[in-house]
């Protein structure tokens, strides 16, 4: 049975960090690698999409203790855990959906998301990435570390299976339920470019997990 997205993570917050760090290939490296890609300047504004319990922020605050981070997540319990980790950091937390929450235009030097966006369709991501693009300052960039389908056939299989499960359980398409539907890296990069990013590249991978960097260059205009 499918679980609602927020309930899924609320029910697993106690063992979440251990699970991610021990069960996900490359996690002992990719959280630190992701943090290393973020701005090192003090007072830098960074937007974290699906911040969870803040595994990437543990690494980032160690590198840049004076960073200013806005984190957004569906799970109130995960945000509570995150807030307890960093009581003295510049951390603004939003309990909500990054699809629905407005982002201030041009505010952030960088945005980041780690192992969060592989639950959504290309159309959902396209709309979100346009918001992220608008939220970035000129020369700002988006660091996406997530896992991806290895082939087009596998990507289609994920979405077909989710569709069958939703139909069987009479769940509407617009409801957020936890099921992995990763795109291929090629499709992800295509959507990022459609959202406005002209410079998009894969920085590194650990098995199916890749880190992608998408830059909002000065010449690029929002639309």
SVG drawing of the C-alpha trace seen along z (x, -y; Angstrom):
<svg xmlns="http://www.w3.org/2000/svg" viewBox="-11 -39 46 41">
<polyline fill="none" stroke="black" stroke-width="0.4" points="0.0,0.0 1.3,-3.4 1.9,-5.9 1.4,-9.7 4.7,-11.4 4.6,-13.4 3.5,-10.4 6.1,-8.1 8.9,-10.4 7.2,-11.3 7.1,-7.5 10.8,-7.0 12.5,-10.0 14.1,-8.1 16.2,-5.9 16.5,-8.1 20.1,-9.3 21.4,-5.8 19.4,-4.3 20.6,-7.0 24.3,-6.8 24.5,-3.0 22.0,-1.7 22.4,-4.2 25.4,-3.6 27.9,-6.4 26.1,-8.3 29.3,-8.4 30.8,-10.5 28.0,-12.3 26.7,-14.4 30.2,-15.9 30.8,-16.2 27.5,-18.1 28.4,-20.4 31.7,-21.2 29.9,-22.5 28.0,-25.2 29.3,-28.7 32.0,-29.2 31.4,-32.9 30.0,-33.9 26.4,-35.0 25.7,-33.3 21.9,-32.6 21.3,-28.9 17.9,-27.2 17.6,-23.5 14.7,-21.7 13.7,-18.6 16.2,-19.3 14.9,-16.5 17.1,-16.0 19.9,-18.0 22.6,-15.4 24.0,-17.7 23.7,-20.7 25.9,-18.9 28.6,-18.9 27.9,-22.4 27.8,-24.1 31.1,-22.4 32.6,-24.1 30.7,-27.4 29.4,-27.9 28.1,-31.4 25.9,-30.4 22.3,-31.4 20.1,-28.5 16.4,-28.3 15.2,-24.7 11.9,-23.3 10.4,-19.9 7.0,-18.2 7.9,-16.5 7.5,-18.5 9.3,-15.8 12.3,-15.9 12.5,-19.7 12.3,-19.4 15.2,-17.0 17.1,-19.4 16.5,-22.4 17.8,-20.6 21.1,-19.8 21.8,-23.4 20.4,-25.7 22.9,-28.4 23.0,-28.5 21.2,-30.9 18.5,-28.5 15.0,-29.3 12.8,-26.3 9.5,-25.9 7.1,-23.0 5.5,-22.7 5.8,-21.6 8.4,-23.2 6.0,-23.0 3.6,-25.3 5.8,-27.6 6.9,-30.9 10.6,-31.7 11.8,-35.2 13.2,-36.2 17.0,-36.6 17.6,-35.9 19.8,-32.8 23.4,-32.3 22.7,-28.6 20.0,-26.0 20.5,-22.3 18.5,-19.2 19.7,-15.7 17.8,-12.5 14.4,-14.2 13.2,-14.9 13.1,-11.3 9.4,-11.0 8.0,-13.4 7.1,-13.7 9.0,-15.7 6.1,-18.2 6.2,-18.7 9.9,-19.2 9.8,-21.6 7.5,-24.0 9.7,-23.7 12.9,-24.3 11.5,-27.4 10.8,-28.7 14.3,-27.7 15.8,-29.5 13.9,-32.7 15.0,-32.4 18.7,-32.4 20.8,-35.5 22.8,-36.0 25.5,-33.4 23.7,-31.4 23.4,-27.7 21.4,-24.6 23.2,-21.5 21.0,-18.4 22.2,-15.1 19.7,-12.3 19.4,-8.9 18.3,-8.3 16.9,-5.6 19.6,-3.9 17.5,-3.5 14.4,-5.0 12.8,-1.6 13.4,-1.5 12.1,-5.1 8.9,-4.1 8.5,-1.0 8.7,-3.1 5.9,-5.4 3.8,-2.6 4.0,-0.7 3.0,-3.8 0.1,-4.5 -1.2,-0.9 -0.8,-1.2 -2.7,-4.5 -5.5,-3.2 -5.8,-0.1 -6.0,-2.2 -8.1,-5.0 -5.5,-7.7 -5.7,-10.9 -2.7,-11.8 -2.2,-15.1 -1.7,-13.5 1.8,-13.1 2.5,-9.4 5.9,-7.9 7.1,-5.9 10.4,-6.2 10.0,-7.5 13.5,-8.6 14.1,-10.1 17.2,-9.3 19.9,-11.9 19.3,-12.9 15.7,-13.7 16.6,-15.5 19.1,-17.7 16.6,-18.4 14.0,-19.6 16.6,-21.8 17.5,-23.4 13.8,-23.9 13.5,-25.7 16.1,-28.3 19.4,-26.8 21.7,-26.8 24.8,-25.4 24.0,-22.0 26.6,-19.3 27.1,-16.0 29.8,-16.5 30.1,-13.0 28.2,-9.8 28.1,-6.9 26.2,-4.1 22.8,-5.5 23.2,-8.6 24.5,-11.6 25.4,-15.2 24.2,-17.7 25.1,-21.4 22.8,-23.9 23.9,-27.5 21.9,-30.6 24.3,-32.6 24.2,-36.4 23.0,-36.5 20.0,-34.3 16.6,-36.1 13.7,-34.8 10.4,-34.2"/>
</svg>
